[in-house]
Amino acid sequence: MKGITKLAVGFFLLMTNITGLLAQTYKNPLPVELGDPYVLQVKGGKYYMYGTGGVAKNGFAAYSSTDLVNWKNEGQVYYAANRNGWSDSTAAWNGAYWAPEVYEHNGKYYMFYSAQWGTNPNKDLENFRIGVAVSNSPTGPFTDIDNKPVFDPGYPVIDANVLFDNGRAYLYYSRCCYKHPVESEVAAWAKKKGWFDAIEESWVYGVELKPDFSGVIGEPVLLLRPPVKMNDKQAEWESRSVTSKEINRRWTEGSVAFKKGNTYYMMYSANYFGGKNYAVGYATSKSPLGPFTKAANNPVLQKGGTVTGTGHNSITYSPDGRQMLCVYHARTSATGDKRVVFIDRMKILKNGTLVVEGPTTTPQPVP
């Protein structure tokens, strides 16, 4: 009996240890179907996630968490039909409500997002602009601060990202590929092969925001674009959508800027967002409006194993503030075309090099 009792106790302890270990790990992808995920950490440590798609219709939903692993669906928090709504929900892609990011500022929560503008005299298929909505809560309801976009640069723009630095706010965005053919050696190469007559490109710009976010200060500055020369070290990975004969576009989008020490980092995504080659690189600068220099170790996040389409990331920190985390969407062989959320560790090495430890699909320690 004593032997059986000791065996039973040992088995109980073993199972307890296994359960404890399982409770301290998580596994990608997370059970959240979103594109372009953005995570906001509020005072008190709670997290809120926003993104493209999910349960929202003509707007955006939110998810909440205390540990970055288990997420609660908070429902739709922004509706295009709010009293100041300026978008067209009947336009292509159901109004193209994409890439929301929410920032806590002066006691309120501001959502920057892109959508199809209702003012469209040229009947453009891609008439995207950036708007900003405000709420007293991270779970909304969010109401547009004006009945028009933040500004009109004269071309379609998406993927708003905001950096607060030294009392100023900077807006980063991507000029869309639409009607933006660009001459380059890659374009000439593709035309010579008979694949594409022209290659359209998207470029990342930056501009200072007015303090109340009602507009911009000065003219936008070009910060990042695909390489012109094929012998550029960045050309291979940023051109895979073209060199694989996938599509006649090269993207530079999904930018996210942050500051470490005296260095400004800008992560960005390249290649077709709907394809397998979507990947992430980064660039650095000593000023929020550049010039930015692309890193030698790009791309820092790309397809691997059963994971493809890794991109449009944001960054956040573990509850204790010690670990930097990369939040992004990807696809797996199991999820098919659905974009799902991944969270992996990232770090800045002593020499300033940025490293993302992913994509992972095996159990990882909880942040």
Secondary structure, 3 states (H helix, E strand, C coil): CHHHHHHHHHHHHHHHHHHHHHHCEECCCCCCCCEEEEEEECCCCCEEEEEECCCCCCEEEEEEECCCCCCEEEEEEEECCCCCCCECCCCHHHHCCEEEEEEEECCEEEEEEEEEECCCCCCCCCCEEEEEEEECCCCCCEEECCCCCCCCCCCCEEEEEEEEECCEEEEEEEECCCCCECCCHHHHHHHHCCCCCCCEECEEEEEEECCCCCCEEEEEEEEECCCCCCCCCCHHHHCHHHHCCCCCEECEEEEEEEEECCEEEEEEEECCCCCCCCEEEEEEECCCCCCCEECCCCCCECCECCEEEEEEEEEEECCCCCCEEEEEEEEECCCCCCCEEEEEEEEECCCCCEEECCCCCCCEECC
